[in-house]
Amino acid sequence: MTKDFGRPPLAAANQELVERRLEELRDAGGVQETLRIEWRGKPIQVEVIDMPVNSLYYNPGTHRIRAQRSHDPVLDRGLDEDAFSGDSQDYLHHLLRALPSDPSKRDPDFDALLESLRDFKQNEPGLITRDGILVNGNTRRAALKDLAEPNIRVGVLPSSCTWDDINRVELALQLRKDHRRDYSYINRLLAIEEQLSLGRTHADIAREFRTTARACEQDQWILTTLRDLVERSRTGGVQLRLLDFEDHQEKLKELHRRWVKESASSQEKADVMKESRLTAIILGFSKTDVRLIEPDFKSRYLDTRLPEAVRPRTAAPAATVAIPGLNRTVRAADPKVAEARALTDSVLRVKAVEAAGESAPREQAAAAAKTITAVKAAVEEALEPAGKDARVRKRKQAAPDRIVDACHDLEQCITDLVLSRASRSLDEEIFDEAVLKLRESLGKLAVEAARSIKEPGDGVAWLLGAAQKEERA
């Protein structure tokens, strides 16, 4: 169920004003502006009126800033206790203007909206309940309030509207393809999670969010992973927040795809790779850098470069863990996974201290900054040989791939020869020149293969033998 925030202080006055303006609208006659919405599974048209900007209330349950509410824990608790107090509404006003990834900064997209409203006024109406709660148009109201505009155009929901209706209607409007300002990444993940908690299937949610069921499952995996990271970052009264991962969308999606692929062959390797990549993501490395991190990255390149404070201890043999009450044991977590997880935990905790800013003790903050710098330098240093080896592997794989592609072309050439024979359309002179070019290329390939391959297999041996016959001929 959706949280019920109650009714705002001016609910009765707003209801009276809404009814009066709706009545005036009907008395005026003619064609009036309406807004089409999805209402309890059916499309309806609601009437649009003007309402005073300062009489309306921001929706405390809006998905647009759900993750950002944790920016100030005290004010966040205040929202839950009294969502329509002056402090709570001021906090929502601040968050609606703030950068989703860092609410301490102003969002350039909000400034662009403000300038658009200044120059072109309001193009699309918002949407309110009869109590004056904004269901859609919270950000526009914030901009109009900053511009000191007296009124805002809004559609009015039916009088039977509940908080469940508010939640569903807002979500449906925000997910329209023509909507100008998308949810931030984390808020979209939270909206999908909310729909799952209501018992909806991935397929139903995918249709509403205009995506695929597989993408919804990926989003669910990512949000679960992020919640785990937030919990693991807790140290000395501080911890990271979901919004701290706002800018890592593509890296997290690539991590999930790679983890799924690796899990098919080895769950332990997949988990080691996952933890190592998460460490790099937390430290802010680019997507191209994170791609270089394979399951052996930590043991092969990173461990010897780590500062002593976070260097893993020698791995112990895998043990078994007893299941209470069943008189049975299962294999414990792989030591390599435990070591990789411990490194991620260390980085999470120092990042939490860094993110806490002035609220963390000065000595602790200085130690955290020093550790972050040292670990980041170690990862950067480890990425250099990892990158070189990745390029070598790519070069090694390129040559066989090109031969396979050439074989496909030759097979197509055979088909073309058969067809040309039937139609007598082959230009034999041009074909002969092409075969001579093939002989020359095979000769060059044989020379480089002899230089590069110390112990030739059957295929390379055939190639070298054919080249030698050609030379003797």
Disulfide bonds with the S-S distance in Angstrom:
none
